[in-house]
């Protein structure tokens, strides 16, 4: 990949798989690819990791030694990346749970604040792990989220062939992750009994793999400036000192509309230290023409339409327009609803698709206040919100 193309890729806000299809990683040197990875931009990291995994699979896990070492480092970092999609890809390609470098990383996955991540880690173990990872699975039987405890039970059931009798459909019928539902005491008792029985069968496995987990990672973000429904600019750099949740949504997205009650409740709980911004991805030219120029009449009509929907659903936080999807593309916001959580310094701490329960959001907010490794590989890369573009 020639110097000009590398410079343009480094300067771009977004980079996706199609960019690497035309100029494959074979045209990049490992050093050039690492420079793109270290921008910290979600799109760049996603495209590079997917391309590397694809080429590695096609090569039958035999690649150039330097390339494989670079990609293996990406795999470790992606497993604790703020972007859940990257985590999913990395864990899907995981092959070594017990190396000195990977064990703390996987431990952090199973202790993550998001139950979706913990379930993902257990699913990975169920498919590719073995009984030498009992020390990771047994503590999850006591998880605060019953679905995680049931996922741990499913792992042990598959590994051992012993059936505890628990099933998600039996114990938690109709569970909706967006709704705060009280778990019946009888169901909690069934989970607890199964946990006690498993621990009695494997008393020596409880303390195995007791390593300190990898600290959380965070990534830089250039400033975000969008207009609200009255045409007033809102800057994330003006919100430093508060956590910021970017909720990417659209009026035509049913899943987006169903999560507003939870987000309203979350904002009500945190009026001083959290700002939720509903970033609407509607375009006056339709969902497939977001890059077309915006004329004043179309923009006025769009604001009215979005405002009507926001009022109907009683959204109690600011709604911003991203009709050209400049910000949405930066955060891979093609699938909705996409959530991006920034910490008090403006660094990206979480990015995922879908909703979460109110209790999970509380856990994610607490996690966003934990000390974190800044930038890929622990390096400071550029500046966070308020510092201008990340270079």
Secondary structure, DSSP 8 states (H G I E B T S, - for coil): --HHHHHHHHH-S---HHHHHHS-GGGS-HHHHHHHHTT--HHHHHHHHHHHHHHHHHTTT---HHHHHHHHHHHHHHTT-SBHHHHHHHHHT---SSSHHHHHHHHHHHT-SSHHHHHHHHHHHHHH--GGGHHHHGGGGG-SSHHHHHHHHHHHHHHH-------HHHHSTT--TTS-----HHHHHHHHHHHHHHHHHTGGGTTTT-------EEB-----EEEETTS-EEEGGGGTTSEEEEEEE-TT-HHHHHTHHHHHHHHHHTTTTEEEEEEE---TT-TT-TTS---HHHHHHHHHHHHHHHHHTT--S-EEE-TT-HHHHHTTTTSSSEEEEE-TTS-EEEEEES---HHHHHHHHHHHTS--EESGGG---S--TTS-S--
